[in-house]
């Protein structure tokens, strides 16, 4: 399990380095207004590098592969969140240096990966700590409900940006703003998801 955890951290780190150096780029048919240069889609997440359809949702969905690791060790989940957040800050900052006109570029999905991983990690931490009698499902059906609910809840909070997500999005700029609003969105999304899953047991 530790080997798997370190492998995933290495993949995230490698993706951030590749992204920051601009070594892997996928051309998009769109053209920037007022220029003859084609847009280049980037993503720290190598599973969905340059996804042309719903990149934010694709990035969030790709984070679901972490669930077996997170549910077996919440500490590994927390480590993934911290490492992804730190590397995301570094990589996004470098991206924004080359694209200062972008506020929260849709093609950058490391923030969604980090936020979705946190959505999965919070219930696992509460379950393993025995907080408030929270428990995660062990059967495949309810685990699927948990994953789907977590994905939908996070995307709703991330896209709609209710309070306090909207405050962070409006007042915190740069790479920190790109990463932090997804972290803030992940907290209520995780709570709602957990409530939905526990209600399904009743």
N, C-alpha and C positions, 0 to 999 in steps of 0.2 A: 504493500500500500504506500509506503514512503517513496518507493521507486516511482510509482505512478504519479504521486504528487509532484516530485521533483521533475519528472518528465513534462508534466503539464506546465509547470512554472517555466521550464526551459523553452517550451513552444511559445508561450506568451512573450518571453524575453526576446527570443529570436525574431518573432513577428514584429516587435517594436523596433528592433535594430534595422530590420529590412525596410520597414515603413519610414523610419527617420532618414535613412540614407537614400530613399527613393529608388531602390534597386528593382522593385517589382511594381510595375505600373500597367494598368489595363486601359487602353484607349476607349473613350466613350464617344458616341456620335455627336454629342452636344457640342456647341461652340460658344465660348465666352462672348458676351456682348461687347462689341467694340473692339474685338481682337480676332485675329485669324488663327489663334491657337486652339487646338482641341482640348477639351477638359480631360483630366486624368483622374481616374478613381483610385483612391488609396484606402487601405484598411489595415489596421494592426492585426485584425483577426484573419488569419490565413485561410480559414475554412470558407469564408465568404468574401474573399478579396474582390472588390469591385462588383458586388452583386447589383445588377441593374434594377431589380424589382424589390421594393421595400427593404432597403439595406438595414434599417434599424431593427425591423422585425427579424430579418435573417440573422443579424448579429446576436440578438437576444436569444433566438431559438438555438443557435449554435452553442450557447453557454449551457444548455440543458444536458449536454454530454458530460458535464462535470458532476451531475447528480449522484451517480453511484459512488463517486469518491467523497463528495460532501456528506452524504447521508451516513457513510461509514466512519467519517472523521470530520467533525465540524471544525477542528483546528486546521485541517488542510484547506477547507473551504475559506476560512478566515485568511489563511496565508495567500490563497489565490486572489482574494479580493484586494488585499494590501499590495501584493506585487503588481497586479493588473492596474490598480489605481496609480501606483508610483510610476510604472513604465508608461502608462497612458498620459500622465502629466508631461513627461519628458518628450514623448513622441508627438503628442498633439501640439505642444509648444513649438516644436520645430516645423510642423506642418503650417501652423498659423503664421509663422515668420515669413513663409513663402506665399501665404494667402491671407494677408491682413484684412481683406474685405469680408472674410467669412466669419460669422458669429458662432454657429454650431453646425458645421458641415455634415450633411447627411451621409456622405460617403465614408466618414470616420465612425466606426462602430465599436471601438474599444470601450467607449463609455457605456454602451448598451450591454456589452459582455460583462463588464464589471458590475453594473447595476443588477443584471439578471442573476449573476452568481451570488450577490448579496441577498437577493430575494430567496434563493434556495438555502443560503447559509443560516439566516436568522432563525427559521423554524427548527433547523437541526441543532443549533446551539441551545435553544429553549428546551427542546426535547431531551437532549443529553444532560442538561443541567436540572431537569425536572421542574422548570419554572412554570407556575400557573397550571400545572397538570397538562401542559401541552404535549401532544404526542403525534408523531408522523405515521401515516399508514404503512403497513408492511405488505399488503397484497397489491398485485399488479394493477387492478382496476383503480383503487383509490390513489395509488402513486401516479397513475396517468392523469387522474383528475387534478391532483396536486400540481403536476408539471404544467398542464394546460391552463389551470387557474392562475398559476404564478406568471406564466407568459402573458396571458391576457390582461391581468391586473397591472403588471408592470408597464405594458405598452400603453394602457389607458392613462396611467399616471404620468408616464413620460411624455406622451403626446399632448394630453389635455393640460398638463402642468397646473393643477390646482394649488391653492396655498398649502404649504409654504414653498412648493417647487417653483412657482412663478417668481417669488421674491429672489430666490437664488439665481434663477435664469436671467432676471433683469438687472440685478445688482452686482453679480460676480462675473467678471469678464475673463477673457483669455482661456488658457488650457484648464485652469482650476474651475472656471465656470462650466466648461464643457463636461468635465468629469463629475463635478459636485452635484449638479442638478439631477443626474441619474442616481447618485447615491441617496439623495433626499427622497426621490420618487420611489426608490426601492423599499424604504422603511414602511410607509403606509401600504404599499402594494403587498408586501409580505404579510402584514397584519390581516388585511382583507382576505388574502389567499388562504391563510391559515384558518380564519374563521369559517370560510366557505367549506374547506375540506373537513373540518371538525363537525360542521353542521350536517355534512353528508353521511356521517356515521350514525346520526340520531334517527 
